[in-house]
Amino acid sequence: MIRVEHLWKRFGELSLYEDFSLDIPEGRVLAILGPSGCGKTTLLNMICGLEAPDRGRVTGVEGKGFSYVFQETRLLPWATVLENMTFVLKGPFGKEKARERAMETLEMVRLEEFAGYKPSQLSGGMRQRLSLARAFAYPAEILVMDEPFKGQDRGLKEELLGHFKNLLARDPRTVLFVTHDPEEADLVADARILLEGRPVRMMQGDGSSASSTQRNDELE
């Protein structure tokens, strides 16, 4: 269980979070919805330890690994598809096992034939498939996805969502999925929260306001 407990966060005069709490059960795919600039990425960063809250704490993440998928693929431009995979896998698996796991995961997203290609030789959709494969190949307990399919056309988004579900079926884990698209959230997640306002309020499924200090029963 990831527990977000009474977080406060300010940026200058802007009070973004005040006494904000949330429970995320292990193994859930949680969609974090809200308009651009509402504080979704800030919440992710505080959960992952990339940004410190002014007050409050996050528990249940101690000693757990994180892997990430962003809107920008953030691949190594000078490395091949296979090297982009094995670069992050050699530490936890060793050289030979890293290559084996990389190729197995590339096959799942239909990129095994492109293992020797550079990212610049791939289409945008293929690069995002590679990002998904790399994130799932890494043995992390928590997967963080920050608007990973934003800007993709409907056909490509559906293809990427299919790969996501196949990879998750092989390697279940807790997923924090940030999006502004309710339809995308419905396709991906088994739980959702909606963030809005200043300071941020957590909204219930029917659109009514829920106290940020109250645990979200929808996630239990």
Long-range contacts (C-beta under 8 A, 24 or more apart in sequence): 1-25, 1-26, 1-60, 2-26, 2-47, 2-58, 2-59, 2-60, 2-61, 2-142, 2-174, 3-58, 3-59, 3-60, 4-43, 4-46, 4-47, 4-56, 4-58, 5-56, 5-57, 5-58, 5-59, 6-55, 6-56, 6-57, 6-213, 7-43, 7-46, 7-53, 7-55, 7-56, 7-57, 7-58, 8-53, 8-54, 8-55, 8-56, 9-39, 9-42, 9-46, 9-51, 9-53, 9-54, 10-54, 14-198, 15-198, 15-199, 16-42, 16-198, 16-199, 16-200, 17-42, 17-43, 17-53, 17-199, 17-200, 17-212, 18-199, 18-200, 18-212, 19-56, 19-212, 19-213, 20-56, 20-199, 20-200, 20-202, 20-212, 20-213, 21-56, 21-212, 21-213, 21-214, 21-215, 22-193, 22-202, 22-215, 22-216, 22-219, 23-215, 23-216, 23-219, 23-220, 24-60, 24-174, 24-176, 24-219, 25-219, 25-220, 26-60, 26-174, 27-172, 27-173, 27-174, 28-174, 28-175, 28-190, 28-191, 28-219, 29-168, 29-174, 29-175, 29-177, 29-188, 29-189, 29-190, 29-191, 30-174, 30-175, 30-176, 30-177, 30-189, 30-191, 30-192, 30-193, 30-219, 31-177, 31-178, 31-179, 31-184, 31-185, 31-188, 31-189, 31-191, 31-192, 31-193, 32-176, 32-177, 32-178, 32-179, 32-192, 32-193, 32-195, 33-179, 33-180, 33-182, 33-185, 33-192, 33-193, 33-194, 33-195, 34-180, 34-194, 34-195, 34-196, 35-180, 35-196, 36-180, 38-195, 38-196, 38-197, 38-200, 39-195, 39-200, 40-146, 40-178, 40-195, 41-146, 41-178, 43-195, 43-200, 44-144, 44-146, 44-176, 44-178, 47-176, 48-142, 48-144, 61-142, 64-140, 64-141, 64-142, 65-138, 65-139, 65-140, 65-141, 65-142, 66-140, 66-142, 66-143, 66-144, 67-134, 67-135, 67-136, 67-138, 67-140, 67-142, 67-143, 67-144, 68-135, 68-143, 68-144, 68-145, 68-146, 69-128, 69-131, 69-132, 69-135, 69-143, 69-144, 69-145, 69-146, 69-148, 70-131, 70-145, 70-146, 70-147, 70-148, 71-146, 71-147, 71-148, 71-150, 71-151, 73-119, 73-127, 73-128, 73-130, 73-131, 74-131, 75-119, 75-127, 75-130, 75-131, 76-119, 77-118, 77-119, 77-120, 78-118, 79-118, 79-119, 80-115, 80-116, 80-117, 80-118, 81-106, 81-111, 81-114, 81-115, 81-116, 81-117, 81-118, 81-119, 81-122, 81-130, 82-106, 82-115, 82-116, 84-119, 84-130, 84-134, 85-130, 85-133, 85-134, 85-137, 88-134, 88-137, 88-138, 89-137, 89-138, 92-138, 92-139, 93-139, 101-137, 102-137, 105-133, 105-134, 105-136, 105-137, 105-167, 106-130, 106-133, 108-133, 108-163, 108-166, 108-167, 108-170, 109-133, 109-163, 109-167, 124-152, 124-156, 125-152, 125-156, 125-159, 125-160, 128-152, 128-160, 129-160, 129-163, 132-160, 132-163, 132-164, 132-167, 133-163, 133-167, 136-167, 136-168, 136-170, 136-171, 140-173, 141-173, 141-174, 142-173, 142-174, 142-175, 142-176, 143-173, 143-174, 143-175, 143-176, 144-175, 144-176, 145-175, 145-176, 145-177, 145-178, 146-178, 147-178, 147-179, 147-180, 148-177, 149-179, 149-184, 150-179, 150-180, 150-181, 157-184, 161-187, 161-188, 164-188, 191-218, 191-219, 192-218, 193-218, 193-219
